[in-house]
């Protein structure tokens, strides 16, 4: 049934000469490359706690997704059935195993968390609806492009909603017991490294093609796992530093801080293009991705809040 659905979408794509393919590729690309900039900006400029809620929901997904992917080891649709021909350039960006959809577990907590944060403001409630539409469209785009089955995206949606709800309860608990946060951070840090150990030592299926070569290289399949778990490790380190020593607070809304925040978003995109290749070249695809993810998260969780705090003090914009 799942393959038949993908073939139906493939036939539809062909019937309209791939007219919608560039748009669907843009949606998928925006979800993993640029969407995170919105909750980061929220964290820096609009409301620190609400921004953290969205980001922590995302990081919980980044912890769970690779563990499930590298346990289930489900092959991509075109490997399971040669009739599936992914659209456009989507096969290049579809890395790792198939189940669940990583694009969906990225878009849903980021867009869904932002939708939750905005919903109470009636003036911008329409934006909440747009964010919900966006993550649903992202999920559909993975089917439309032929790189994920319906099961992949449905489970990813369920996993993401679970993360949003679980983090909501976690934040309520920590609101009443702030002294417990360091214990949660320590637990997350240990679990993340255990996750790295698990994906490094577990066995992987080795199915051979007609030429006797592996259909899928397990080493390559682990790349995203190291990167995703590295994001969690980086966040935990940065959050501990920020919480205990930087203690960034929301600033008074000022156009100078607004512009500074926009400027500070630029390196987040550029780091991936210019720094990650250097690190993977120096330390290998696994540890280079993990190290990059740690640096990446530290930049926007701790370093920029420190800069904003110092700037706010200099401009007398620090709120009590």
N, C-alpha and C positions, 0 to 999 in steps of 0.2 A: 504493500500500500504506500509506504513512504517513497519508494523509488518511482512508483507510478505518478505520485503527486509531483515529484521533481521533473519527470518527463513531460507531464502536462504543462508545467511552467516553462520548460525548455521549448516545447513546441509553440507556446504562446510567444516567447521571445523571438523565435525564428520567424513567426508569422508577421511580426511588426518590425523585422529587421533590426532587432536589438535597440529599438528607439529609447527604451527606458533603462537600458543597461548603464549608461554613464551616470544617471541620477542615482541608481541603486548603489553603484560603486562609490559615489560621493557620500551617500548616507553611511555606508559601512566604514569608509575612511575617516569621516568626521567623528564617528562614534569612538574610535580608538586613538585618534591623533589629536583631536582638538576639544572634544566635549569636556574633558577633565578641567580645562581652563575656567569653565563657568563656576563650579564649586570652589576652586582655588581662589578665584576672585571674590566669591562670597565669603570665604574664610578670611581673606586679607582685609576687605573693605566694608562689607555689608554687615555680616554677623558671624563672628568667629565660631560660636557653638553650632549654629546651623550648618555652616560650611564643614565643620568637623563631622557632623552627623552623616552628611552625604559621603564624605571621603572615607570614614570608617566603614560604612556599608559597602563601599566599593572594595576596600581592602579585605573585608571578610570574604567577598566573592573571589578576590585574587588568591586567597588562601585555599578556599574550597575547590575552585575550578580545576587547577592543575592536579590536585590529588585525585579528583574524580576522573579526569581525562586520562591520567597515566595509570589508573587502576583498571578502568574499563577498556582502554586501548582499542576504541572503535575506529575502524578505518573510514576515510573520507568516502563520500558517495561515489565518486568516479573510480575509486579503487574497488569498491564493492560491485559496481556495475559499469562496464565500459561504455554503455550507451549514454551515460551522464557526461556532458561536456560543459564544464563551468564557463560562465560568460566573461567576456572581457579579460581583464588582468587579475580577476579575483582568485585564480588558482595560485598565483604567486604570493598573495597576502594571506592565504588560508594555510597557516602553519600549524603543526601539531596534530594530534588526533582530533576526531570529530565531535565527540560527546563529552560534555555539553558545549554549546556555542560560546566561545570566549568573547566574541564581539557583543553578544547579547548580555553576558554577565558583566560586561564593561558598561554598555549603554544604559542598562536598566537601573542599576543603583545610582549612577551619576545623574541621569535625567529624572528618574523616579524620585530620588532624594531631593533634587532641586524643586520638583513639582510639589512635594510635601511641604518644603520650606516656604514656597510662595503662596500656597493655597489659602492661607488665612487672610491674606491681603486681597480684598475683593477687587481692588483696582487692577490687579495683575493676575487674577484667577485664570484668565484666558491663556496666560503663559504656561500655567500648570498643565492645562489641557494640551498645549502644543508639545510640552516635554513628554507627556504620556504618549502622544501620537508618535513622537520621534523614536522612543525606544521600541514601540511596537513595530514601527516601520523598519527599524534596524533589524529586528528579529526576522521579519518577513523578507528583507533584502538578502539574508543569508540563504533562505530557500530559493528565492528568485534567481540568485546568481549560481545556484547549483552546488554550493560548497557545504551545506548542512541539510540534514533531514528535519522534518517537523519535530521528531522526538528531541533532537539536539536543542532546538530553540525553545520548545515547551518546557523542558527540564531546566534550561538556563533561566527562563522567566520565573519559574517556581523558586529556584535557588536564590534569585535576586530579590524577590519579594520576601522570602524568608529572611534574608540578610537585612533588609530595610526594617522589618518588624523586630527582629532580634536586637538590632542596634538601638532601636527606639526604646525598648525595655532596658537595655544596658545603660543608656544615657539617663533614664529615670532613676535607676539604681545608683549610679555614680553621682547623680545630683544630690541624693540623700547621703551617700557615703563616699565623698571625694577622696578620702584617705585610702580607699581600696584600689584606685586606678593603677598605682604602681604594680600591684599584684597582678592585675589583668595584663599589664604591659609585659611583665616578666613571663607570665604564662604564655602569652602570644609569641614572645621571642623564642622560648624553648620549643613550643609546638612547631614554629616555622622551621627551625633548624632540624627538628625531627622529621619534618616533611621533606626537607632537602635530603636527609639521610635515606628516607624511605624511597624516594624516586630514584636515588642513585644506586641502591643495592637490589631493588626488586627485579624480578625477571620480566622480560617483554616478549611478546610473540614474534617469531621470526618466520614469516611466510615467504617462500621464494617464487620468483617469476619463472617463465619458461627458460630463461637463460641461466637459472640457478643463482640469481642475485636477489637479495632481500627486497621485497616490495616496498617496505617502509624501514627507514633507518631509525632505530630506537634512540640513538644518540641525538639526532636532530629533533626527535619528538620531545626530548627533555629540555630543549632550549627555552621554550616558553615557561616551563615549570620553574626553572631556575630564576627567570626574569620576574615572574609573578610573585613567587615567594620572597624574592629579593625586595620587591616593592613593600611587602608587609614588614620585613625586617627593617628596611629603611625608615618606614613610617614610625615603627615602634621606637627606634633609636631617636629619631627627630622629635617625636612627641614627648619622650622622657626629658630630653634636653630643653625643649621649649617650656614644658610644664614646670620643671624644677628650677631652671636658671634664667630663661628669657622672660617668661610670664607676660607674653604679649597680650594686650587688651585692645578691644575695639577703639579706633580713633574717631575723633570728630570728623564728620564728613566734610572734606576740604578738596577743592579741585586739584591742588598740588599733590595730595596723597592719591587721588584718583588717577592722575596721569602717571605717577610713580608706579602704581600697581599695574597699570597697563603695560608700561615699559618692562616691568619685571616678569611679565608673562612670556615675553618673547624668547628668553633663553630656554624656557621649558620645552618649546618646540625645537629649538636649534640644537639642544644637547643631544637629542636622539639621533640627529643626522650627523653630528660632528664628533661627539665624545664617545658614543657607544661603539662605533667601529674601531676607534683607537683602543678601547678597553678590551674588546673581544679579540683584537689582534694581539694584544699583549698577554692576556690571561686565558684565552680560549673562549669558545662560544658560551659555555656554561657559566664559569666564574666571572667572565667579563660582563655578561648580562646581569648577573646578580650584583656585582659591584656598581654597575651603572644605575641599576634600580635603587640601590641604597643612596647614592649621590643625588639622584633625581628627586627622590622623596625628601631628602634632607634639605634640599634647596628651597622647596616651597613650604615645607612644614616648619622649619626652624630658621634657616638663614634669612629669608626675606622678612618674616615676622620680626627678627632682631633689627634689621635695617629699618623697618617701618616704625618700630618702637623708638629707636634712636632719632629718627627723623621727626616723629611726633613730638618727642621731648624738645627737640630743637625748635620746632614750630609752635610749641605749647598746645598741642592738639590731643595729648593723652587724656582719655576719659578716666574718671575715678572708677 
